[in-house]
Amino acid sequence: MRVGRAAVLSLAIAVGANGAAGSSPPSTAPISSAAYGAGADPTRYAGVYLYAGTDAERAAISTAVDDATEGMAGRLIARGELMKRSEVRPSYTIRFDGKGNVAVETPGFPPEVLPLDGTEVPFKNKYGDVLRNRQRFVDDAQMARPCW
């Protein structure tokens, strides 16, 4: 298990995976230093990352969903849908294809393949929602951003 920067990277990717409908295909251009900052090597982030949070952190998700759905008509349905989409992933595998793309994979989830240059990319999550995401390196750190 990796911690520190890796935990932040996993969290950034997890947060970035919640996006909205989009339309740009991934770039196949080679990775250049301009895409992620001079001197940085994004491939050093390749590997498997395990969830290192606590049971209390998992419980906080349920509390946040309860707060978000409080007083809603159809609360039970809304809560169930939000809880599914807020699932803590036990692990992430990060792979680079050498063509300027990174793949983020979790067992039971479709792979998310994104260019490193910040281009928005559409993909479907395991529930069939069409989302879009983008990511890039800023000051030698990977930043995943949802595209609203």
C-alpha positions in Angstrom: 0.0 0.0 0.0 1.2 3.5 -0.8 0.4 6.5 1.3 1.0 10.2 1.2 1.0 11.5 -2.4 -0.5 8.2 -3.6 -3.5 8.6 -1.3 -4.0 12.1 -2.5 -3.8 10.9 -6.1 -6.4 8.2 -5.5 -8.7 10.7 -3.8 -8.3 13.1 -6.7 -9.1 10.5 -9.2 -12.1 9.3 -7.2 -13.5 12.8 -6.9 -12.8 13.5 -10.5 -14.8 10.5 -11.6 -18.0 12.2 -10.8 -18.7 14.3 -13.9 -21.3 15.2 -16.4 -22.0 14.4 -20.1 -19.2 15.2 -22.5 -17.8 14.7 -26.0 -14.0 14.7 -26.6 -12.1 11.6 -27.5 -8.7 10.9 -25.8 -5.6 12.2 -27.4 -3.1 9.8 -28.8 -0.2 12.3 -28.9 2.9 11.3 -27.1 3.3 12.6 -23.5 5.4 15.8 -23.5 6.7 17.7 -20.6 4.3 20.6 -21.5 1.4 18.2 -20.7 2.4 17.8 -17.1 5.1 20.3 -16.2 8.8 20.5 -16.9 10.9 17.7 -15.3 7.9 15.7 -14.0 7.4 12.1 -14.9 3.8 11.0 -14.6 4.6 7.4 -15.1 6.1 7.2 -11.6 2.4 7.1 -10.4 1.8 3.8 -12.2 0.8 1.0 -9.8 -1.9 -0.3 -7.5 -3.3 1.9 -4.8 -5.3 0.5 -1.9 -8.0 2.4 0.1 -6.3 3.4 3.3 -9.2 5.1 5.0 -11.0 4.2 8.1 -14.5 2.8 8.9 -15.3 6.3 10.3 -14.5 7.8 6.9 -16.7 5.3 5.1 -19.5 6.1 7.6 -19.1 9.8 6.9 -20.2 9.1 3.3 -23.5 7.7 4.5 -24.0 10.7 6.9 -23.3 13.1 4.0 -25.8 11.3 1.7 -28.4 11.4 4.5 -27.8 15.2 4.9 -28.0 15.8 1.2 -31.3 13.9 0.8 -33.0 15.2 4.0 -36.5 16.3 3.3 -36.5 15.2 -0.4 -39.6 13.7 -2.0 -38.4 10.2 -3.0 -35.7 10.3 -0.4 -35.1 6.5 -0.3 -34.6 6.3 -4.0 -32.3 9.3 -4.1 -30.3 8.0 -1.1 -29.9 4.6 -2.8 -28.7 6.1 -6.0 -26.3 8.5 -4.3 -24.9 5.7 -2.1 -24.2 3.5 -5.1 -22.3 6.3 -6.9 -20.4 7.2 -3.7 -19.0 3.7 -3.2 -15.5 3.6 -1.8 -13.3 1.7 -4.3 -11.0 -0.8 -2.6 -8.2 -0.2 -5.1 -7.1 1.7 -8.2 -4.6 0.5 -10.8 -3.0 3.3 -12.7 -1.4 2.5 -16.1 0.1 4.7 -18.8 -0.1 3.7 -22.5 2.9 5.7 -23.7 0.6 7.7 -26.1 -0.3 10.5 -23.7 -3.1 8.6 -21.8 -3.6 7.2 -18.4 -6.0 4.4 -17.5 -7.5 4.2 -14.0 -8.9 0.7 -13.3 -10.9 -0.8 -10.4 -12.3 -4.3 -10.4 -16.0 -4.2 -11.1 -15.8 -0.7 -12.7 -15.2 0.2 -16.4 -11.7 1.5 -17.0 -11.4 5.3 -17.3 -8.9 6.3 -20.0 -8.0 9.9 -20.0 -5.4 12.0 -21.8 -2.8 13.7 -19.6 -3.2 17.1 -21.3 -6.5 18.1 -19.7 -8.8 17.3 -22.6 -12.3 16.3 -21.5 -13.2 12.7 -22.2 -16.7 11.1 -22.0 -17.1 7.6 -20.5 -19.8 5.5 -18.9 -19.7 4.5 -15.3 -20.8 1.0 -14.2 -24.4 2.3 -13.8 -24.6 3.6 -17.4 -24.3 7.2 -16.5 -22.5 9.2 -19.2 -19.8 11.2 -17.5 -16.9 13.3 -18.6 -13.7 13.9 -16.9 -10.3 15.6 -17.5 -7.0 15.5 -15.8 -3.5 17.0 -16.0 -0.4 17.5 -14.0 0.1 20.8 -12.1 3.3 21.4 -10.2 4.2 17.7 -10.5 0.8 16.5 -9.0 -2.0 14.9 -10.9 -5.2 16.8 -10.8 -8.5 15.1 -11.9 -11.3 17.5 -12.5 -15.0 16.8 -13.1 -16.4 18.7 -16.1 -19.8 20.2 -15.2 
